[in-house]
Amino acid sequence: MMKYSNLLFACLALLSNVLFSCSGGQEEGPIIIDERDQGKALQKSIPIDRVWSGHPVGFSLMTHGGRQYIAYYNEDRHMTVGQRNLDEASFELYTLPVFDREEGEGTSTILNWDSHNSVTFGIDKEGYIHLSGNMHVHPITYFKSSRPNDISSLEQEMEMVGRDEKRCTYPKFMTTREGELIFHYRDGGSGNGNEIYNIYDTESGKWSRLLDAPLTDGKGEMNAYASQPSLREDDWYHMYWVWRDTPDCETNHDLSYIKSPDMINWYNAFGQAVSIPVTIDQESVIVDPIPPGGGIINLAAKLCLDENQHALMAYHKYDEAGNLQFYVARAKDGEWISRQVTDWNYRWEFSGRGSIDFEVRVGAFERREDGNYELGYHHVEYGEGTILLDKDLNPIGEVLKPESYISGLEPEGDFPGLAVRSASDRGHAENGKTYLLKWETLPRNRDRPHPEPHPGPSQLYLLELE
């Protein structure tokens, strides 16, 4: 506790210095907004199943209408799904057909040691469930339910569109404002790949390309690590990415951004149309030309809109002294203007291949009702916090946030190195409650096996918060 009190004191002292210099010498104290009483409490915990705990991989939870669906890997590392009505006390569980990559023609429902191999699903307008996962530069692994609102009826289909589906990674489903189901993934490898978007037609029961070309194209020299397009308060879709030249995470560069009214036609931050596919040659979409080795990693950024619906980007990179800092950039008068908002004395040196544990994360970035902004952070040396920024993006204080329920938990297991993992609800609970999945695993090991012995399975729970 003393460590974090000292860190908070140091941060507040830094903010005081910033305010002093910005006010022309008239010193004012930093603004402290205390919102710690706005936390959520556990209402119910439902044990679901015993799950693999040797390394973390993404599980999926979706509340849809009065039902809830889950997808995960059980203690045998087999892809498993479940469902329940919200008024039921337990889930019906179903293990998908078990097959390895030889049996599955490159697809598989058995998890190995790769932390990229998350499992996820989406639900179309007719209630049919679509699931994909367990692929990292593998043939597309895809299931569709034969009955609506029934995850037990999932059946494998060996293709979606039938082309560019042999080297797939990062499967994601999303729903448009019109309720159309979109599926996107990376075709190719790290440092050499394209972002592919498909759309599902409920009348024909078939997938087709949303776009005639990939949304981003590395031209054989790089690939884009992109956020999923998100529909914002201006009713446009917004997305951002960094380019990467090789499988080495140190080679990320050039934070970039585009927006669209319809997922078909895309524009830069200044309203100028951009051609599809977007490539590194289109400099008008670059927010910050951070070079390789410049301190940005996959999706180390967050987006929000200002009061005029203009884009703001928060991200990290190295400063001139080589320390990792947070920056905020604003799209204004035809250019991106960036300012440094931290002054940390710490360098996170990341490099190499495979999944890694992050020492620094950009937290939530939001515009507050009073017009100011808040930017969260998770830092291996400086702990967790939320920086308060004024309308001109100057740091003016701190917002004291309630501790998340998950962050306050200790592992149930006693195996050394176990940590609590969670997955948030990708759907919407109409009862106003918050749902999470919770389990425990060892940390990532760059997609390689941990030395034996390995921990036993951990308990997967559904948590209901209110």
C-alpha positions as CSV (number, residue, x, y, z in Angstrom):
1,M,0.0,0.0,0.0
2,M,2.9,2.4,0.8
3,K,4.3,1.8,-2.7
4,Y,1.2,3.0,-4.4
5,S,0.7,5.9,-2.0
6,N,4.2,7.1,-2.9
7,L,3.5,6.7,-6.6
8,L,0.3,8.6,-6.3
9,F,2.1,11.4,-4.4
10,A,4.8,11.5,-7.2
11,C,2.1,11.7,-9.9
12,L,0.3,14.5,-8.1
13,A,3.5,16.4,-7.7
14,L,4.2,16.1,-11.4
15,L,0.8,17.3,-12.2
16,S,1.3,20.3,-9.9
17,N,4.4,21.2,-11.8
18,V,2.6,20.9,-15.1
19,L,-0.2,23.2,-13.8
20,F,2.3,25.7,-12.4
21,S,4.1,26.0,-15.8
22,C,0.9,26.2,-17.7
23,S,-0.6,28.9,-15.5
24,G,2.4,31.3,-16.0
25,G,3.7,30.7,-12.5
26,Q,0.5,30.8,-10.5
27,E,0.6,27.5,-8.7
28,E,-2.6,25.6,-8.3
29,G,-3.2,22.1,-7.0
30,P,-4.1,19.2,-9.2
31,I,-7.8,18.3,-9.4
32,I,-8.8,15.1,-7.7
33,I,-12.1,13.6,-8.6
34,D,-13.1,10.7,-6.4
35,E,-15.4,8.1,-8.0
36,R,-14.4,5.2,-5.9
37,D,-18.0,4.7,-4.6
38,Q,-19.2,3.8,-8.1
39,G,-17.9,0.2,-8.1
40,K,-20.0,-2.9,-8.7
41,A,-20.5,-5.7,-6.2
42,L,-20.8,-9.4,-6.8
43,Q,-24.4,-10.6,-6.8
44,K,-24.0,-14.2,-7.9
45,S,-21.3,-16.7,-8.9
46,I,-22.2,-19.7,-11.1
47,P,-19.6,-22.5,-11.4
48,I,-19.4,-23.6,-15.0
49,D,-16.6,-26.1,-15.7
50,R,-13.0,-27.0,-15.0
51,V,-10.7,-25.4,-17.6
52,W,-7.1,-25.6,-18.9
53,S,-4.8,-23.3,-16.8
54,G,-1.4,-23.8,-18.5
55,H,-1.6,-20.5,-20.4
56,P,-4.2,-17.8,-21.1
57,V,-6.3,-17.8,-24.3
58,G,-9.4,-15.8,-25.0
59,F,-12.8,-17.2,-24.0
60,S,-16.2,-15.7,-25.1
61,L,-19.4,-14.7,-23.4
62,M,-22.5,-13.1,-25.0
63,T,-25.8,-12.2,-23.5
64,H,-28.4,-12.0,-26.2
65,G,-32.1,-11.3,-25.3
66,G,-32.9,-13.6,-22.3
67,R,-30.2,-16.1,-23.1
68,Q,-26.5,-16.4,-22.5
69,Y,-23.9,-18.2,-24.5
70,I,-20.2,-19.1,-23.7
71,A,-17.3,-20.7,-25.6
72,Y,-14.0,-21.8,-24.0
73,Y,-11.5,-24.7,-23.7
74,N,-12.2,-27.3,-21.0
75,E,-9.6,-29.0,-18.8
76,D,-8.7,-31.4,-21.7
77,R,-8.1,-28.3,-24.0
78,H,-11.2,-29.2,-26.1
79,M,-13.4,-26.5,-27.5
80,T,-16.6,-26.3,-25.5
81,V,-19.7,-24.2,-25.6
82,G,-22.6,-23.6,-23.3
83,Q,-26.0,-21.8,-22.9
84,R,-28.6,-20.9,-20.4
85,N,-31.6,-18.8,-19.9
86,L,-30.8,-15.9,-17.5
87,D,-33.2,-17.2,-14.9
88,E,-31.5,-20.6,-14.9
89,A,-28.9,-21.5,-12.3
90,S,-26.5,-23.4,-14.6
91,F,-25.3,-23.8,-18.1
92,E,-26.0,-26.7,-20.6
93,L,-22.5,-27.6,-21.8
94,Y,-21.5,-29.3,-25.1
95,T,-18.0,-30.3,-26.2
96,L,-17.6,-29.8,-29.9
97,P,-16.4,-32.8,-32.0
98,V,-12.7,-33.4,-31.0
99,F,-10.2,-33.5,-33.8
100,D,-6.6,-32.6,-34.4
101,R,-5.2,-30.7,-37.4
102,E,-4.5,-33.9,-39.4
103,E,-8.0,-35.1,-38.9
104,G,-9.5,-31.7,-39.5
105,E,-7.6,-30.8,-42.7
106,G,-5.6,-28.1,-40.9
107,T,-8.5,-27.1,-38.6
108,S,-8.7,-28.4,-35.0
109,T,-10.8,-28.1,-31.8
110,I,-7.9,-29.0,-29.6
111,L,-5.9,-26.1,-28.0
112,N,-2.1,-26.3,-28.1
113,W,0.2,-23.7,-26.4
114,D,-0.7,-20.7,-28.6
115,S,-2.3,-17.8,-26.8
116,H,-3.4,-16.4,-30.1
117,N,-6.0,-19.2,-30.5
118,S,-9.0,-17.5,-28.8
119,V,-12.5,-18.8,-29.5
120,T,-15.3,-16.3,-30.3
121,F,-18.8,-16.2,-31.8
122,G,-21.5,-13.9,-33.2
123,I,-25.3,-14.1,-33.6
124,D,-27.1,-13.2,-36.8
125,K,-30.5,-11.5,-37.2
126,E,-32.3,-14.8,-37.2
127,G,-30.7,-16.0,-34.0
128,Y,-28.3,-18.5,-35.6
129,I,-24.9,-18.8,-33.8
130,H,-21.6,-18.6,-35.6
131,L,-18.4,-19.6,-34.0
132,S,-14.7,-19.4,-35.0
133,G,-11.4,-19.9,-33.2
134,N,-8.2,-22.0,-32.5
135,M,-6.4,-20.7,-35.6
136,H,-3.1,-18.8,-35.9
137,V,-2.1,-18.9,-39.6
138,H,-4.3,-22.0,-40.0
139,P,-7.2,-22.8,-42.3
140,I,-10.5,-21.2,-41.2
141,T,-12.1,-23.0,-38.3
142,Y,-15.8,-22.2,-38.4
143,F,-19.1,-23.6,-37.0
144,K,-22.7,-22.5,-37.6
145,S,-25.8,-23.6,-35.6
146,S,-28.5,-25.5,-37.5
147,R,-31.2,-24.1,-35.2
148,P,-31.6,-20.5,-34.0
149,N,-30.7,-19.7,-30.4
150,D,-29.3,-23.1,-29.8
151,I,-25.6,-23.4,-29.4
152,S,-25.8,-27.2,-29.1
153,S,-26.6,-27.4,-32.8
154,L,-23.2,-26.0,-34.0
155,E,-21.9,-27.8,-37.1
156,Q,-18.6,-27.3,-38.8
157,E,-18.4,-25.7,-42.3
158,M,-15.0,-26.0,-44.0
159,E,-15.2,-22.6,-45.7
160,M,-17.0,-19.3,-45.6
161,V,-16.3,-17.7,-49.0
162,G,-13.8,-20.2,-50.3
163,R,-10.7,-18.1,-50.9
164,D,-8.0,-16.6,-48.8
165,E,-9.0,-18.9,-45.9
166,K,-5.9,-21.1,-45.5
167,R,-3.8,-18.8,-43.3
168,C,-6.3,-17.2,-40.9
169,T,-5.7,-15.4,-37.6
170,Y,-7.6,-13.1,-35.2
171,P,-11.2,-14.1,-36.0
172,K,-13.8,-11.5,-34.9
173,F,-17.6,-11.1,-35.3
174,M,-19.4,-7.8,-35.2
175,T,-22.9,-6.5,-35.8
176,T,-23.6,-3.4,-37.9
177,R,-26.2,-0.7,-36.9
178,E,-28.6,-2.5,-39.2
179,G,-28.1,-5.8,-37.5
180,E,-26.0,-7.4,-40.2
181,L,-23.4,-9.9,-39.0
182,I,-19.8,-9.2,-40.1
183,F,-16.8,-11.5,-39.8
184,H,-13.2,-10.3,-40.2
185,Y,-9.8,-11.9,-39.8
186,R,-6.2,-11.6,-40.9
187,D,-5.2,-13.5,-44.0
188,G,-1.5,-14.2,-43.9
189,G,1.2,-14.0,-41.2
190,S,2.6,-11.4,-38.9
191,G,4.5,-8.9,-41.0
192,N,2.8,-10.1,-44.2
193,G,-1.0,-10.1,-44.2
194,N,-4.3,-8.4,-45.2
195,E,-7.5,-7.7,-43.2
196,I,-10.5,-9.5,-44.8
197,Y,-14.1,-8.6,-44.1
198,N,-17.1,-10.9,-44.9
199,I,-20.9,-10.3,-44.5
200,Y,-23.6,-12.9,-43.8
201,D,-26.8,-13.0,-45.8
202,T,-29.6,-14.6,-43.6
203,E,-31.9,-15.3,-46.6
204,S,-29.3,-17.4,-48.5
205,G,-27.4,-18.6,-45.5
206,K,-24.2,-17.7,-47.2
207,W,-21.2,-15.4,-46.6
208,S,-19.7,-13.1,-49.2
209,R,-17.1,-10.4,-49.2
210,L,-18.1,-7.1,-47.7
211,L,-15.4,-5.4,-49.7
212,D,-14.0,-6.3,-53.1
213,A,-10.5,-5.9,-51.7
214,P,-8.9,-6.3,-48.2
215,L,-9.5,-3.3,-46.0
216,T,-5.8,-3.0,-45.3
217,D,-3.0,-4.5,-47.4
218,G,0.6,-4.9,-46.4
219,K,1.6,-5.6,-50.0
220,G,3.7,-8.5,-48.9
221,E,5.9,-6.3,-46.7
222,M,3.9,-5.8,-43.5
223,N,0.5,-6.3,-42.0
224,A,-1.9,-4.1,-40.0
225,Y,-2.7,-4.9,-36.4
226,A,-6.1,-3.2,-36.4
227,S,-8.9,-2.5,-33.9
228,Q,-12.4,-3.7,-34.7
229,P,-14.4,-0.9,-36.3
230,S,-16.7,0.7,-33.6
231,L,-19.8,2.7,-34.1
232,R,-19.4,6.0,-32.1
233,E,-21.7,8.8,-31.1
234,D,-21.5,10.5,-34.5
235,D,-23.0,7.3,-36.0
236,W,-19.8,6.5,-38.0
237,Y,-17.5,3.6,-37.7
238,H,-14.0,4.3,-36.5
239,M,-10.9,2.1,-36.5
240,Y,-7.1,2.4,-36.1
241,W,-4.0,0.2,-36.4
242,V,-0.3,0.0,-36.4
243,W,1.8,-1.6,-39.2
244,R,4.3,-4.4,-38.4
245,D,7.2,-5.4,-40.7
246,T,8.1,-8.8,-39.2
247,P,6.9,-11.3,-36.6
248,D,9.1,-9.3,-34.1
249,C,6.8,-7.0,-32.1
250,E,9.5,-4.4,-32.0
251,T,8.8,-3.6,-35.7
252,N,5.4,-2.0,-35.1
253,H,5.2,1.5,-36.6
254,D,2.9,4.3,-38.0
255,L,-0.2,4.6,-35.9
256,S,-3.1,5.1,-38.4
257,Y,-6.8,5.9,-38.4
258,I,-9.8,5.9,-40.8
259,K,-13.6,6.2,-40.4
260,S,-16.7,5.2,-42.4
261,P,-20.5,5.9,-42.5
262,D,-21.3,2.4,-43.8
263,M,-18.2,0.1,-43.6
264,I,-17.9,0.4,-47.3
265,N,-16.6,3.9,-48.0
266,W,-13.7,5.1,-45.8
267,Y,-12.3,8.5,-45.0
268,N,-9.3,9.9,-43.1
269,A,-9.8,12.1,-40.1
270,F,-10.2,15.2,-42.3
271,G,-13.1,13.9,-44.4
272,Q,-11.0,13.0,-47.4
273,A,-11.9,9.7,-49.1
274,V,-9.2,7.0,-48.9
275,S,-8.9,4.2,-51.5
276,I,-9.3,0.5,-50.5
277,P,-7.2,-1.3,-49.7
278,V,-5.4,1.1,-47.4
279,T,-1.6,0.8,-47.7
280,I,1.4,2.4,-46.0
281,D,1.7,4.7,-49.0
282,Q,-1.5,6.6,-48.0
283,E,0.2,9.0,-45.6
284,S,-3.0,11.0,-44.9
285,V,-4.3,8.2,-42.6
286,I,-1.2,8.3,-40.4
287,V,-1.7,9.7,-36.9
288,D,1.9,9.6,-35.7
289,P,4.8,8.3,-37.9
290,I,6.3,6.3,-35.1
291,P,9.3,4.3,-36.6
292,P,10.0,0.6,-36.0
293,G,11.5,0.3,-32.5
294,G,9.8,3.6,-31.5
295,G,7.8,2.2,-28.6
296,I,4.4,1.3,-29.9
297,I,3.0,-2.3,-29.8
298,N,-0.1,-3.9,-31.2
299,L,-3.2,-1.9,-30.4
300,A,-1.4,0.2,-27.8
301,A,-3.9,3.0,-28.4
302,K,-7.4,4.1,-27.6
303,L,-9.9,6.4,-29.5
304,C,-12.5,8.9,-28.5
305,L,-14.3,11.9,-30.1
306,D,-14.2,15.5,-28.9
307,E,-17.3,17.7,-28.6
308,N,-17.1,18.5,-32.3
309,Q,-17.0,14.7,-33.2
310,H,-13.3,15.0,-34.2
311,A,-11.1,12.0,-33.5
312,L,-8.6,11.9,-30.6
313,M,-6.0,9.2,-30.2
314,A,-4.2,8.2,-27.0
315,Y,-1.2,5.9,-27.3
316,H,2.3,5.2,-26.1
317,K,5.8,5.6,-27.6
318,Y,9.3,6.4,-26.5
319,D,10.3,10.0,-25.6
320,E,13.6,11.5,-26.6
321,A,15.2,10.0,-23.5
322,G,14.0,6.6,-24.4
323,N,11.3,6.2,-21.7
324,L,7.8,5.0,-22.6
325,Q,5.2,7.8,-22.3
326,F,1.6,8.3,-23.1
327,Y,0.7,10.8,-25.8
328,V,-2.7,12.2,-27.0
329,A,-3.2,13.4,-30.6
330,R,-6.0,15.5,-32.0
331,A,-7.1,15.8,-35.7
332,K,-7.2,19.6,-36.3
333,D,-6.9,21.9,-39.3
334,G,-5.7,19.1,-41.6
335,E,-3.1,17.6,-39.4
336,W,-2.6,15.5,-36.3
337,I,-1.2,17.5,-33.3
338,S,0.3,15.4,-30.5
339,R,1.2,16.2,-26.9
340,Q,3.0,14.1,-24.2
341,V,0.8,13.7,-21.1
342,T,3.1,11.6,-18.8
343,D,6.6,12.0,-17.5
344,W,7.5,8.5,-16.4
345,N,11.1,7.3,-15.8
346,Y,10.7,3.8,-17.2
347,R,11.4,2.1,-20.5
348,W,9.5,-1.0,-21.4
349,E,11.8,-2.8,-23.8
350,F,9.7,-5.3,-25.9
351,S,10.8,-7.4,-28.8
352,G,10.7,-10.9,-30.2
353,R,8.0,-13.3,-31.4
354,G,5.0,-14.9,-29.8
355,S,2.4,-13.8,-27.2
356,I,3.9,-11.6,-24.4
357,D,2.7,-10.1,-21.1
358,F,2.3,-6.4,-21.3
359,E,4.1,-4.2,-18.8
360,V,2.2,-1.0,-19.9
361,R,-1.4,-0.7,-21.2
362,V,-3.5,2.2,-22.3
363,G,-6.7,2.1,-20.4
364,A,-10.1,3.7,-21.1
365,F,-10.0,7.0,-22.9
366,E,-13.2,9.0,-22.6
367,R,-14.7,12.4,-22.8
368,R,-16.4,13.4,-19.5
369,E,-19.8,15.2,-19.2
370,D,-17.9,18.4,-18.1
371,G,-15.9,18.4,-21.4
372,N,-12.7,17.2,-19.9
373,Y,-11.1,13.8,-20.7
374,E,-9.9,10.8,-18.7
375,L,-7.2,8.4,-19.7
376,G,-6.5,5.2,-17.8
377,Y,-3.2,3.4,-17.5
378,H,-1.8,0.1,-16.2
379,H,1.9,0.3,-15.5
380,V,4.3,-2.3,-14.1
381,E,6.1,0.4,-12.1
382,Y,3.5,3.1,-11.6
383,G,0.5,0.9,-10.9
384,E,-3.1,1.8,-12.1
385,G,-4.6,5.2,-12.4
386,T,-6.7,7.6,-14.5
387,I,-5.2,10.9,-15.7
388,L,-7.6,13.9,-15.9
389,L,-7.0,16.0,-19.0
390,D,-8.6,19.4,-19.8
391,K,-10.3,20.3,-23.1
392,D,-6.9,21.2,-24.5
393,L,-5.5,17.8,-23.4
394,N,-3.3,19.2,-20.6
395,P,-3.0,16.9,-17.6
396,I,-4.8,18.7,-14.7
397,G,-5.3,16.0,-12.1
398,E,-6.5,12.5,-11.5
399,V,-9.8,10.5,-11.3
400,L,-9.9,8.0,-8.5
401,K,-11.7,5.0,-10.0
402,P,-13.3,2.1,-8.1
403,E,-11.2,-1.0,-8.1
404,S,-12.5,-3.5,-10.6
405,Y,-14.0,-6.6,-9.0
406,I,-11.5,-8.8,-10.9
407,S,-8.4,-6.8,-9.9
408,G,-9.2,-7.3,-6.2
409,L,-9.3,-11.1,-6.5
410,E,-6.5,-13.5,-5.5
411,P,-6.2,-16.9,-7.3
412,E,-8.0,-19.8,-5.7
413,G,-5.2,-22.2,-6.8
414,D,-1.9,-22.4,-5.0
415,F,0.3,-23.3,-8.0
416,P,3.0,-20.7,-8.3
417,G,2.4,-18.1,-11.0
418,L,-1.4,-18.5,-11.4
419,A,-3.3,-15.3,-12.1
420,V,-7.0,-14.4,-12.4
421,R,-8.3,-14.1,-16.0
422,S,-11.6,-12.6,-17.2
423,A,-13.7,-12.1,-20.3
424,S,-16.3,-9.4,-20.5
425,D,-19.8,-9.7,-22.0
426,R,-19.8,-9.1,-25.8
427,G,-23.5,-8.8,-25.8
428,H,-26.1,-6.7,-23.9
429,A,-27.9,-7.6,-20.7
430,E,-31.3,-5.9,-20.7
431,N,-31.6,-6.4,-16.9
432,G,-28.9,-3.8,-16.3
433,K,-26.5,-6.3,-14.8
434,T,-22.8,-6.9,-15.7
435,Y,-21.6,-10.4,-16.5
436,L,-18.0,-11.7,-16.6
437,L,-16.3,-15.0,-17.1
438,K,-13.5,-15.7,-14.5
439,W,-10.8,-18.4,-14.4
440,E,-7.1,-18.8,-13.6
441,T,-4.0,-19.6,-15.7
442,L,-0.2,-19.3,-15.8
443,P,1.1,-16.3,-17.8
444,R,1.9,-16.4,-21.5
445,N,5.2,-18.0,-22.6
446,R,5.6,-16.7,-26.1
447,D,3.3,-19.6,-27.3
448,R,5.7,-22.3,-26.1
449,P,5.0,-24.9,-23.4
450,H,5.8,-24.0,-19.8
451,P,8.3,-26.4,-18.1
452,E,6.7,-29.2,-16.3
453,P,5.0,-29.7,-13.9
454,H,1.9,-27.9,-15.1
455,P,-1.0,-26.8,-12.9
456,G,-4.2,-28.7,-12.6
457,P,-7.4,-27.3,-14.1
458,S,-9.0,-24.2,-12.6
459,Q,-12.7,-23.4,-12.1
460,L,-14.5,-21.3,-14.7
461,Y,-17.2,-19.1,-13.2
462,L,-19.9,-16.7,-14.5
463,L,-19.9,-13.7,-12.3
464,E,-23.0,-11.4,-12.0
465,L,-22.2,-7.9,-10.8
466,E,-24.6,-5.1,-10.0
